[in-house]
Amino acid sequence: MTSFDDILEEVGKFGRCQKRIFALLCLVSMPWAGVYVGIVFQGFTPDHWCRDGAVEQWRRSCGRSLADGRRLTAPPVNASSGEAQYSGCEQYDVDWNATLTCDSREGDLSGMPTKACADGWEYDYEGRRSFVTEFDLVCADAWLMDMFQAMLNIGFLLGSIAIGYLADIFGRKLSFVMSNVFNGVAGILVALAPNYVSMLIFRVLFGFGVKGGWMAGYVLITEIVGVESRRTVGVLYQMFFSVGLLVLPLLAYFITDWRWLQVVITIPYFIYIAYYWFIPESPRWLLSQNRKSQAVAITEAMAKENNKTLSKNIETLADDNADSTSTASLMDLIRTPNMRKHTFILSYNWFTSAVVYQGLIMRLGIMGGNVYVSFLISALMEFPAAFLILFTIERIGRRLPFAAANAVAGAACFIAVFLSDGWLKTAVACIGRLGITMTFEMVVFVNTELYPTFVRNLGVSVCSTLCDVGGIVAPFLLYRLAVIWLELPLIIFGFLAFVAAALVLMLPETRGVPLPDTIDDVEHPEKMKTKATGQQLSSRLLPDTNTNISTNQDPASV
């Protein structure tokens, strides 16, 4: 009986066919960047102050500026800081209808009574219109802006579970294509939302399809390449998210209305529907569903595109794990000591990665200065992160780079608190972004290496739900604490990252260790080391057995 990994040796582990499919699927990661952190531009909050109908009419009829109107409406705050600043949530309690004329001159308004904004707000748009300005999500309603991002992550949470389940039933390709149909419709509905509540509902639906479809593409590409290429392919697939981050500020600079930016972010998902005719179904999944004739046809087509000739008996192709009778359950993740430890540490790292990563990006939108340039510089730091991972994981291992990345992110957050705005603070912030990006990308494949085969996919799904929980928490943590003190979120981020670094050091090293097949392998790691030593000896004495050894790995591991 021939396994798919045996046939893949002849088909080509990463030939022309896989490279074409990989290139197409990598493009899926790019618009996800706009979905995930587009709030920086779509939810931009400009300077604002209370609207006073009489002052607004005076300003327009007498040709006065916004600044003139603001001085008559909003009491000053933080007057000691060089540049004048004005309250965005209070106004002078004065009836300007009776006293304001075109000949009026600004007098001393200090000591005048104030009140909360009664007639809405005026905004210094700076050329950008966001959903914050459209729906007046400021002052007492500022927390409603946080819900925009939280609802997206709720959609991520539900979609990754639901579409992941559907991908196991109906296939990776169909789930991927249908999720993009869903994404296109939901994304346009967000852009057309007539009010705040409908916008949130459509935002949940958008998140539901986006992450689930991205994960289906991730699984598909890792199931059709050789074992040696899976980690590299997985890291590069995620790196195209960083490419999307570079494109996003350029789009936002020229598209200043949040609704049109939403449309542009959504359009690629309609294009991805055409992938139905350009990417195949996963032969591994087809074999798991006993659809061998289709698996054989796709495998032969891949070999033909790779200019390879098959000599093995492909008609005996069978599922690598067909003999496995183990059934996964949630209790398997916490029943035994090491499994329980791994589940807790990995879940915490998923949570921390999401909170710190998303928090640092969204913080760019409230720091002032040129948000486009700051966003672009910060995004550039994600590329060294990917290359550092590829350079270190096979030379140093997983555990030390994973822990070090968390520690660097935490240290950068703490140091940035004590630095004044300038190039040094920007440099430290970029280093922190590099560290947390490494952490986010590493937790994906470390998670796959620490669980046994029969519970691996369940383990990754359960632990990664904490990523979406972190995404729900992040906007509230950032925006509400920043109101108290702008640097307070950095202290929280630094603490979370340092704890994550300490916990990672409690995990076993997985470099050079075979993937565990049973819970007993996880609970007795010394057996795995012995097994690894035996495999290394076998590879030196019997090189042809390497293929058979590698087929013990889970098809979806990266």
ROFI-119306 format. One record per residue (C-alpha): residue number from 1; x, y, z. Coordinates in Angstrom, 1 decimal, decimal comma. Example, Ala and Ser with C-alpha at 12.3 -4.5 7.8 and 13.67 -1.06 7.14 Angstrom:
BEGIN
1:12,3:-4,5:7,8 $
2:13,7:-1,1:7,1 $
//
This chain:
BEGIN
1:0,0:0,0:0,0 $
2:1,5:3,4:-1,1 $
3:1,0:6,5:1,0 $
4:0,7:10,0:-0,4 $
5:4,1:11,0:1,0 $
6:5,6:8,0:-0,9 $
7:4,1:9,2:-4,2 $
8:5,0:12,9:-3,4 $
9:8,7:11,8:-3,6 $
10:8,1:11,2:-7,3 $
11:5,5:13,9:-7,9 $
12:7,9:16,5:-6,5 $
13:7,8:17,8:-3,0 $
14:7,7:21,5:-4,0 $
15:7,6:21,5:-7,8 $
16:6,1:23,8:-10,4 $
17:2,5:22,8:-9,5 $
18:2,9:23,4:-5,8 $
19:4,7:26,7:-6,4 $
20:1,9:27,9:-8,6 $
21:-0,8:27,0:-6,0 $
22:1,4:28,5:-3,2 $
23:1,8:31,8:-5,1 $
24:-2,0:32,0:-5,6 $
25:-2,9:31,2:-2,0 $
26:-0,3:33,6:-0,6 $
27:-2,3:36,5:-2,2 $
28:-5,1:35,6:0,2 $
29:-3,1:36,8:3,1 $
30:-2,7:40,3:1,8 $
31:-6,3:41,7:2,1 $
32:-6,6:40,0:5,5 $
33:-4,2:42,7:6,8 $
34:-6,7:45,4:5,8 $
35:-9,5:43,5:7,5 $
36:-7,5:42,8:10,7 $
37:-6,0:46,2:11,4 $
38:-7,9:48,5:9,0 $
39:-9,4:50,1:12,1 $
40:-6,3:52,3:12,3 $
41:-7,6:54,2:9,3 $
42:-11,3:53,3:9,2 $
43:-11,7:54,1:12,8 $
44:-9,5:57,2:12,9 $
45:-10,6:59,7:15,5 $
46:-9,7:63,3:14,5 $
47:-9,7:66,3:16,8 $
48:-13,3:67,1:17,8 $
49:-15,3:69,5:19,9 $
50:-18,9:70,1:20,8 $
51:-21,1:71,5:18,1 $
52:-22,9:74,7:18,9 $
53:-25,5:75,7:16,3 $
54:-25,2:79,4:16,9 $
55:-21,4:79,4:16,7 $
56:-21,5:77,2:13,6 $
57:-23,9:79,6:11,9 $
58:-21,7:82,6:12,9 $
59:-18,6:80,9:11,6 $
60:-20,1:80,2:8,2 $
61:-21,9:83,5:7,7 $
62:-18,9:85,6:8,9 $
63:-16,2:83,6:7,1 $
64:-14,5:82,5:10,4 $
65:-12,3:79,4:10,7 $
66:-12,9:76,1:12,5 $
67:-10,3:77,3:15,1 $
68:-12,3:80,4:15,7 $
69:-15,4:78,4:16,4 $
70:-13,6:76,0:18,6 $
71:-12,2:78,7:20,8 $
72:-15,8:80,0:21,5 $
73:-17,2:76,5:22,1 $
74:-14,6:74,3:23,8 $
75:-12,8:75,2:27,1 $
76:-9,0:74,8:27,0 $
77:-7,3:71,8:28,7 $
78:-3,6:71,1:29,3 $
79:-2,9:74,8:28,7 $
80:0,6:74,4:30,2 $
81:1,7:72,2:27,3 $
82:3,1:74,6:24,6 $
83:0,3:74,1:22,0 $
84:-3,3:75,0:22,9 $
85:-5,6:72,0:23,4 $
86:-9,3:72,0:23,8 $
87:-11,9:69,7:25,4 $
88:-13,6:67,4:23,0 $
89:-16,4:66,5:25,4 $
90:-17,4:69,8:27,1 $
91:-18,6:73,2:25,9 $
92:-19,2:76,6:27,4 $
93:-22,7:76,9:28,8 $
94:-23,4:80,2:26,9 $
95:-26,3:81,3:24,7 $
96:-24,3:82,7:21,8 $
97:-27,5:83,5:19,8 $
98:-28,0:86,7:21,8 $
99:-24,4:87,9:21,9 $
100:-22,5:86,8:18,8 $
101:-22,1:89,0:15,7 $
102:-19,6:89,2:12,9 $
103:-17,9:92,1:14,7 $
104:-17,5:90,1:17,9 $
105:-14,0:89,7:19,3 $
106:-13,0:86,8:21,5 $
107:-12,9:87,7:25,1 $
108:-11,7:86,0:28,3 $
109:-14,0:83,0:28,7 $
110:-12,1:81,5:31,7 $
111:-14,4:80,7:34,6 $
112:-17,5:80,4:32,4 $
113:-19,7:77,4:33,3 $
114:-19,4:74,3:31,1 $
115:-21,7:71,4:30,2 $
116:-21,5:68,2:28,2 $
117:-21,9:68,3:24,5 $
118:-25,6:68,7:23,7 $
119:-25,8:68,9:19,9 $
120:-23,2:66,6:18,6 $
121:-19,6:67,3:17,5 $
122:-17,6:69,1:14,9 $
123:-14,5:67,4:13,5 $
124:-11,2:68,6:12,1 $
125:-11,3:65,9:9,4 $
126:-7,8:66,3:8,1 $
127:-9,1:64,9:4,8 $
128:-10,2:61,6:6,3 $
129:-13,8:60,4:7,0 $
130:-14,1:57,5:9,4 $
131:-17,0:55,6:10,9 $
132:-16,1:57,4:14,2 $
133:-17,0:60,8:12,6 $
134:-20,0:59,4:10,8 $
135:-21,6:57,8:13,9 $
136:-20,2:60,2:16,5 $
137:-18,3:57,5:18,5 $
138:-16,5:59,9:20,8 $
139:-16,6:60,9:24,5 $
140:-19,2:58,7:26,4 $
141:-19,7:56,6:23,2 $
142:-16,0:56,1:22,5 $
143:-16,1:52,5:23,7 $
144:-18,4:51,7:20,8 $
145:-15,4:52,1:18,5 $
146:-13,7:49,3:20,4 $
147:-16,7:47,1:19,5 $
148:-15,9:47,4:15,8 $
149:-12,7:45,4:16,3 $
150:-14,1:43,2:19,0 $
151:-17,0:42,0:16,7 $
152:-14,5:41,2:14,0 $
153:-12,6:38,9:16,4 $
154:-15,9:37,3:17,5 $
155:-16,4:36,5:13,8 $
156:-12,9:35,1:13,6 $
157:-13,6:32,9:16,6 $
158:-16,8:31,5:15,2 $
159:-15,5:31,2:11,6 $
160:-12,3:29,4:12,4 $
161:-14,2:26,7:14,2 $
162:-17,1:26,4:11,8 $
163:-15,2:26,6:8,5 $
164:-12,5:24,4:9,9 $
165:-15,2:21,8:10,6 $
166:-16,8:22,2:7,2 $
167:-13,4:21,9:5,5 $
168:-13,0:18,4:7,1 $
169:-16,5:17,5:5,8 $
170:-16,8:19,2:2,4 $
171:-13,1:19,7:1,5 $
172:-10,5:22,4:1,7 $
173:-11,1:23,8:-1,8 $
174:-14,9:24,1:-1,6 $
175:-14,7:25,6:1,9 $
176:-12,1:28,1:0,7 $
177:-14,1:29,2:-2,4 $
178:-17,4:29,4:-0,5 $
179:-15,8:31,5:2,3 $
180:-14,6:34,0:-0,3 $
181:-18,1:34,3:-1,7 $
182:-19,3:34,9:1,8 $
183:-16,4:37,4:2,4 $
184:-17,2:39,4:-0,7 $
185:-20,9:39,8:0,2 $
186:-20,3:40,5:3,9 $
187:-17,5:43,0:3,1 $
188:-19,7:45,0:0,8 $
189:-22,5:45,0:3,3 $
190:-20,1:46,5:5,9 $
191:-19,4:49,3:3,4 $
192:-23,2:49,9:2,8 $
193:-24,2:49,7:6,5 $
194:-26,8:52,4:7,1 $
195:-26,2:52,6:10,9 $
196:-23,8:51,5:13,6 $
197:-25,7:48,4:14,7 $
198:-26,0:47,0:11,2 $
199:-22,3:47,7:10,7 $
200:-21,4:45,6:13,7 $
201:-23,6:42,7:12,5 $
202:-22,0:42,7:9,0 $
203:-18,6:43,0:10,6 $
204:-19,1:39,8:12,5 $
205:-20,1:38,1:9,3 $
206:-17,1:39,5:7,5 $
207:-14,8:38,1:10,2 $
208:-16,6:34,7:10,1 $
209:-15,5:34,1:6,5 $
210:-12,2:35,8:6,4 $
211:-10,2:33,8:8,9 $
212:-11,9:30,5:8,1 $
213:-11,1:30,9:4,4 $
214:-7,5:31,8:5,2 $
215:-7,0:28,7:7,4 $
216:-8,5:26,5:4,7 $
217:-5,9:27,8:2,2 $
218:-3,2:27,3:4,8 $
219:-4,1:23,7:5,4 $
220:-4,5:23,1:1,6 $
221:-1,0:24,3:0,7 $
222:0,7:22,4:3,6 $
223:-1,0:19,2:2,6 $
224:0,4:19,1:-0,9 $
225:4,1:19,9:-0,3 $
226:6,8:17,7:1,2 $
227:7,5:17,5:4,9 $
228:10,8:19,5:4,5 $
229:8,9:22,5:2,9 $
230:6,0:22,8:5,2 $
231:7,4:25,1:7,8 $
232:9,0:27,4:5,2 $
233:5,8:27,5:3,2 $
234:3,8:28,1:6,4 $
235:6,0:31,1:7,5 $
236:6,0:32,6:4,0 $
237:2,3:32,2:3,7 $
238:1,9:34,3:6,8 $
239:4,6:36,8:5,6 $
240:2,3:37,9:2,8 $
241:0,1:39,3:5,6 $
242:3,0:41,7:6,2 $
243:3,0:42,6:2,5 $
244:-0,6:43,5:2,9 $
245:0,4:45,8:5,8 $
246:2,7:47,7:3,5 $
247:0,0:48,2:0,9 $
248:-2,7:49,3:3,5 $
249:-1,3:52,7:4,4 $
250:-0,8:53,5:0,7 $
251:-4,4:52,7:0,0 $
252:-5,6:54,6:3,0 $
253:-3,6:57,7:2,0 $
254:-5,4:57,9:-1,3 $
255:-8,8:56,5:-0,2 $
256:-9,9:58,8:2,6 $
257:-13,5:57,6:3,0 $
258:-13,8:54,5:5,2 $
259:-16,6:53,1:3,1 $
260:-14,6:53,2:-0,1 $
261:-11,6:51,8:1,7 $
262:-13,8:48,9:2,9 $
263:-14,9:48,3:-0,7 $
264:-11,2:48,1:-1,9 $
265:-10,3:45,7:0,9 $
266:-13,2:43,5:-0,1 $
267:-12,7:43,4:-3,9 $
268:-9,9:40,8:-3,8 $
269:-12,2:38,2:-2,2 $
270:-14,4:38,3:-5,3 $
271:-11,3:37,6:-7,4 $
272:-10,4:34,6:-5,2 $
273:-13,6:32,9:-6,2 $
274:-12,0:32,2:-9,6 $
275:-9,5:30,0:-7,8 $
276:-12,1:27,2:-8,1 $
277:-10,7:26,7:-11,6 $
278:-7,0:27,0:-10,7 $
279:-6,4:25,1:-7,5 $
280:-7,0:21,4:-6,8 $
281:-8,6:19,7:-3,9 $
282:-6,2:18,2:-1,3 $
283:-5,4:14,6:-2,3 $
284:-4,8:13,8:1,4 $
285:-8,4:15,0:2,2 $
286:-9,8:13,0:-0,7 $
287:-8,0:9,9:0,6 $
288:-9,4:10,4:4,1 $
289:-12,9:10,4:2,5 $
290:-12,2:7,2:0,5 $
291:-12,4:9,1:-2,8 $
292:-9,3:7,5:-4,1 $
293:-10,0:7,9:-7,9 $
294:-10,2:11,7:-7,5 $
295:-7,0:11,7:-5,4 $
296:-5,2:9,6:-8,0 $
297:-6,4:11,9:-10,8 $
298:-5,2:15,1:-9,0 $
299:-1,9:13,4:-8,1 $
300:-1,2:12,4:-11,7 $
301:-2,1:16,0:-12,9 $
302:0,4:17,4:-10,3 $
303:3,1:15,0:-11,6 $
304:2,4:16,0:-15,2 $
305:2,7:19,8:-14,4 $
306:5,9:19,1:-12,5 $
307:7,3:17,1:-15,5 $
308:7,6:14,0:-13,4 $
309:7,0:10,4:-14,2 $
310:5,3:8,1:-11,6 $
311:6,9:4,6:-11,3 $
312:5,2:3,5:-8,1 $
313:1,8:1,8:-8,2 $
314:-0,4:4,8:-7,6 $
315:-3,5:2,7:-7,7 $
316:-2,6:1,4:-4,2 $
317:-2,5:5,0:-2,9 $
318:-4,1:5,1:0,6 $
319:-4,5:7,5:3,6 $
320:-1,4:7,8:5,7 $
321:-3,5:7,6:8,9 $
322:-6,1:5,2:7,7 $
323:-5,2:2,7:10,4 $
324:-5,6:5,2:13,2 $
325:-8,6:4,4:15,4 $
326:-8,0:7,1:18,0 $
327:-10,8:9,6:18,6 $
328:-9,9:13,1:19,9 $
329:-11,7:14,8:22,7 $
330:-11,3:18,0:24,6 $
331:-10,4:16,0:27,8 $
332:-7,3:14,6:26,0 $
333:-5,9:18,1:26,1 $
334:-6,0:18,4:29,9 $
335:-6,2:14,9:31,2 $
336:-2,5:14,3:31,7 $
337:0,2:16,5:33,3 $
338:2,3:17,4:30,2 $
339:-0,7:17,7:27,9 $
340:-2,3:20,0:30,5 $
341:0,9:22,1:30,7 $
342:1,2:22,4:27,0 $
343:-2,4:23,4:26,5 $
344:-2,2:26,1:29,2 $
345:1,1:27,6:27,9 $
346:0,2:27,5:24,3 $
347:-3,2:29,0:24,9 $
348:-1,7:31,8:26,9 $
349:0,8:32,5:24,2 $
350:-1,9:32,7:21,5 $
351:-3,8:35,1:23,8 $
352:-0,7:37,3:24,5 $
353:0,4:37,3:20,8 $
354:-3,0:38,7:19,7 $
355:-3,3:41,3:22,5 $
356:0,3:42,7:22,1 $
357:0,4:42,4:18,3 $
358:-3,0:44,0:17,7 $
359:-2,5:46,5:20,5 $
360:0,9:47,8:19,1 $
361:-0,6:48,3:15,7 $
362:-3,8:50,0:16,8 $
363:-1,7:52,2:19,1 $
364:-0,2:53,9:16,0 $
365:-3,7:55,5:15,4 $
366:-3,7:57,4:18,7 $
367:0,0:58,4:18,9 $
368:-0,3:61,5:16,7 $
369:2,2:62,4:14,0 $
370:2,0:61,0:10,5 $
371:0,1:57,7:11,0 $
372:0,8:56,6:7,4 $
373:4,6:56,8:7,8 $
374:4,5:55,3:11,3 $
375:2,4:52,4:10,1 $
376:4,7:51,8:7,1 $
377:7,9:51,8:9,1 $
378:6,3:49,5:11,7 $
379:5,1:47,0:9,0 $
380:8,6:46,8:7,5 $
381:9,8:45,2:10,7 $
382:7,7:42,1:10,1 $
383:10,0:40,9:7,3 $
384:13,1:40,5:9,4 $
385:10,9:38,5:11,8 $
386:10,1:35,9:9,2 $
387:13,7:35,5:8,1 $
388:14,9:35,3:11,7 $
389:12,5:32,4:12,3 $
390:13,6:30,6:9,2 $
391:17,3:31,1:10,2 $
392:17,0:30,1:13,8 $
393:14,5:27,3:14,2 $
394:16,7:24,6:12,6 $
395:20,0:25,9:14,0 $
396:19,0:26,9:17,5 $
397:15,7:25,2:18,0 $
398:12,2:26,4:18,8 $
399:12,1:27,1:22,5 $
400:14,9:29,7:22,9 $
401:13,9:31,9:19,9 $
402:10,3:31,7:20,9 $
403:11,0:32,8:24,5 $
404:13,5:35,4:23,3 $
405:11,0:36,9:20,9 $
406:8,5:37,3:23,8 $
407:11,1:38,8:26,0 $
408:12,3:41,3:23,4 $
409:8,7:42,4:22,8 $
410:8,1:42,8:26,5 $
411:11,4:44,7:27,1 $
412:10,6:47,1:24,2 $
413:7,2:47,9:25,6 $
414:8,6:48,7:29,1 $
415:11,5:50,8:27,7 $
416:9,2:52,8:25,3 $
417:7,2:54,0:28,4 $
418:10,2:56,0:29,6 $
419:11,2:57,5:26,3 $
420:10,0:60,8:24,9 $
421:8,6:60,9:21,4 $
422:11,4:60,8:18,8 $
423:13,5:58,5:16,7 $
424:14,7:56,4:19,7 $
425:11,2:55,6:20,8 $
426:10,2:54,7:17,2 $
427:13,2:52,4:17,0 $
428:12,4:50,7:20,2 $
429:8,7:50,3:19,1 $
430:9,9:48,7:15,9 $
431:12,0:46,2:17,8 $
432:9,0:45,3:19,9 $
433:6,9:44,8:16,8 $
434:9,6:42,5:15,4 $
435:9,6:40,4:18,6 $
436:5,8:40,0:18,8 $
437:5,6:39,2:15,1 $
438:8,1:36,4:15,6 $
439:6,1:35,1:18,5 $
440:2,8:35,2:16,6 $
441:4,3:33,2:13,7 $
442:6,2:30,7:15,9 $
443:3,2:29,8:18,0 $
444:1,5:28,4:15,0 $
445:4,0:25,6:14,2 $
446:5,2:25,0:17,8 $
447:1,5:24,2:18,6 $
448:1,5:21,5:15,9 $
449:4,7:19,9:17,1 $
450:3,6:19,4:20,8 $
451:0,4:17,5:20,3 $
452:0,0:13,8:19,2 $
453:-1,3:13,1:15,7 $
454:-4,8:12,1:16,6 $
455:-5,5:15,2:18,7 $
456:-3,2:17,7:16,8 $
457:-5,8:19,5:14,8 $
458:-8,2:19,8:17,8 $
459:-5,3:21,1:19,9 $
460:-4,4:23,8:17,5 $
461:-8,1:24,8:17,1 $
462:-8,7:25,0:20,8 $
463:-5,5:26,8:21,7 $
464:-5,9:29,3:18,8 $
465:-9,3:30,3:20,0 $
466:-7,5:32,3:22,7 $
467:-6,0:34,3:19,9 $
468:-9,5:35,6:19,0 $
469:-10,3:36,1:22,7 $
470:-7,2:38,3:22,8 $
471:-8,3:40,2:19,7 $
472:-11,6:40,9:21,5 $
473:-9,9:42,2:24,6 $
474:-7,1:44,2:22,8 $
475:-9,1:47,3:21,7 $
476:-10,8:47,8:25,0 $
477:-7,4:47,3:26,8 $
478:-5,7:49,8:24,5 $
479:-8,2:52,6:24,0 $
480:-9,7:52,6:27,5 $
481:-6,4:52,5:29,4 $
482:-4,9:55,1:27,1 $
483:-7,6:57,5:28,2 $
484:-6,1:57,2:31,8 $
485:-2,5:57,4:30,6 $
486:-1,3:57,0:27,1 $
487:1,6:54,7:28,1 $
488:-0,4:52,4:30,5 $
489:-1,3:49,8:27,8 $
490:2,5:49,4:27,1 $
491:3,1:48,4:30,7 $
492:0,3:45,8:30,4 $
493:1,7:44,5:27,1 $
494:5,2:44,2:28,5 $
495:4,0:42,2:31,5 $
496:2,0:39,8:29,4 $
497:4,9:39,2:27,1 $
498:7,4:38,6:29,9 $
499:5,1:36,0:31,5 $
500:4,7:34,4:28,1 $
501:8,6:34,2:27,7 $
502:8,9:32,5:31,1 $
503:6,2:30,0:30,3 $
504:7,7:29,1:26,9 $
505:10,9:28,0:28,7 $
506:8,9:25,3:30,4 $
507:8,1:23,7:27,1 $
508:10,2:20,9:25,6 $
509:12,5:21,5:22,7 $
510:11,1:19,9:19,5 $
511:13,9:20,5:17,0 $
512:15,0:17,1:15,6 $
513:12,3:15,3:17,6 $
514:9,6:13,3:15,7 $
515:6,1:14,4:16,0 $
516:4,4:12,5:18,8 $
517:1,8:9,9:17,8 $
518:0,3:9,2:21,2 $
519:-0,3:10,9:24,5 $
520:2,2:8,5:26,0 $
521:4,9:10,1:23,7 $
522:4,0:13,5:25,1 $
523:4,1:12,3:28,7 $
524:7,4:10,4:28,3 $
525:9,6:12,7:26,1 $
526:12,6:10,5:26,8 $
527:11,1:7,9:24,5 $
528:10,8:10,5:21,7 $
529:14,5:11,3:22,1 $
530:15,4:7,6:21,8 $
531:13,1:7,4:18,7 $
532:14,9:10,5:17,2 $
533:18,3:8,9:17,8 $
534:17,1:5,7:16,1 $
535:15,8:7,6:13,1 $
536:19,0:9,5:12,7 $
537:21,0:6,2:12,8 $
538:18,6:4,7:10,3 $
539:18,9:7,7:8,0 $
540:22,7:7,2:7,9 $
541:22,6:3,4:7,4 $
542:19,4:3,2:5,2 $
543:18,8:6,5:3,4 $
544:15,9:5,1:1,5 $
545:13,8:4,7:4,7 $
546:13,6:8,5:5,1 $
547:10,4:8,6:3,2 $
548:8,7:6,0:5,3 $
549:9,8:7,8:8,5 $
550:8,4:11,1:7,4 $
551:5,0:9,7:6,6 $
552:4,3:9,4:10,3 $
553:3,8:13,2:10,3 $
554:0,4:14,7:10,3 $
555:-0,7:16,0:6,9 $
556:-1,6:19,4:8,2 $
557:1,5:20,0:10,4 $
558:3,7:22,8:9,3 $
//
